[in-house]
């Protein structure tokens, strides 16, 4: 599994969102995009992280950032997550984990002292030209958005 580094071209993708509409990364060129990978909708950590992004969305948008969440969940589950927690940004479905793998956000990780295979909680900031500006792996759900905002000076 290879990890992305700043300066790498962000792998393009087209995935269905929580409304079963296609979202293509390259169509967002010209904008800064925060793509964050999380293991599973409606779990405690993933809910914390999604709600933190939701609560920071106005400040992120004012600074020129669009937010996209990505997980292996199917669009129907993502729609329930969006509705239950008033998520106000697109949640992308990658059930085959192809995009997660391309971003280095799926593979071996440590969980409770054991090595398992799964989604590695990660965040990527993609610049307007489609290049990785920031790649962070194994981030914590709690406090991550605040940390990312400090690093981006937002």
PyMOL commands that set and color helices and strands:
alter all, ss='L'
color gray80, all
select helices_A, chain A and resi 25-28+44-62+75-85+98-102+144-151
alter helices_A, ss='H'
color red, helices_A
select strands_A, chain A and resi 14-17+22-24+32-37+65-71+90-93+106-111+114-119+122-126+132-137
alter strands_A, ss='S'
color yellow, strands_A
deselect
rebuild
show_as cartoon
